[in-house]
Amino acid sequence: MKKSIFLFLLLALSSFLVVYYYWKQATQLPEWYISKEKATNSQVRQINFRNEAEVQTVKDRLQRNVDAKIENSIGASQGLPTKLGRRDGGDEKTAIDKITENPQAELGTQNIEIDLSEHEVNDLVISTIAKDKNTSKLLASTKGLNTTIKNGQVESGVVFNVSEVPKEELNQQEKELLEKVIKTFPFLEEKEVYIGVEGKPRVENGQLKLEEQTKIKVGNLSFTTAELSQRLGIPQEKIEQRLKLELELGRLKINDIEIKENNASLKGSVN
């Protein structure tokens, strides 16, 4: 009898430890968020996706950086000097500026390659998410968004409070998705939680897609799209569809992306 009670208590304790470990891992917040108040790295962003002015500031900053890289790439490929002085004594005008004003007439379509830093990739993620109004509503309670590049993989994720998501602004499909997440991970409802996507991106028909080995992270737990599909009861194709991002960077048509040690190399063309 005593042996049976001991075994029961042992099983109960083991079950508790497993549940506790699972809870601890699922509610683990990333280091960049925990230490964000001490961090000087402006890449860690608290973004309000419902604030159009705030989102537009990010978009404008990214576009300025990309345009400058495009101009430098074109100028370098043509071996052009930085500036051309006018013989009539007028203001100097950069050769690249002249190309930019009428690129079709001057150079035609140009194949270029530019590098984006982690910071710029983070801005690209914000800009792309903001275009999807439904996703922006789901992430309305975002506390922070961060993107890292490491070992040829990109991880981008947000910290948000599930209970602060404006459910009244969601459509029926999004409400059902949120309910399934809460039902699957009930201990996350009143807590800040980290949701991230980790994988190696590729470009297909202007869309940013992730390879099959892509992992969805909930805290410190990682799931494949197939595993998450099973847990949430959502078709895997729907999950993968939500992970596709439409890439737009002004006049740059993106054809390919390569993840390097700590940046992303974009290959494409401009007219």
KAWO-V434160 format. One line per field, one symbol per residue. psi: psi as a letter, one per 20 degrees, with the letter a starting at -180 (. if undefined). Layout:
psi: ???
This chain:
psi: ghhggghghghggggghgggggggghjpqqhhghjhhiqioihopopoiinhggghgggggghggggghgghggghhikqrgqoqphjjaqqpqhhghghhmhghgiappprpqpprgghhghggggghhhohghhghkhkphqpqpqppljqppprqprohiipnhiiqrgghghgghhghhhmhiigjqpqpprppaoqrpoliqoqqrhjppppocjqpqrhgghgggikpphhhghhiipppppmcioophqpppbgkrppppbqq.
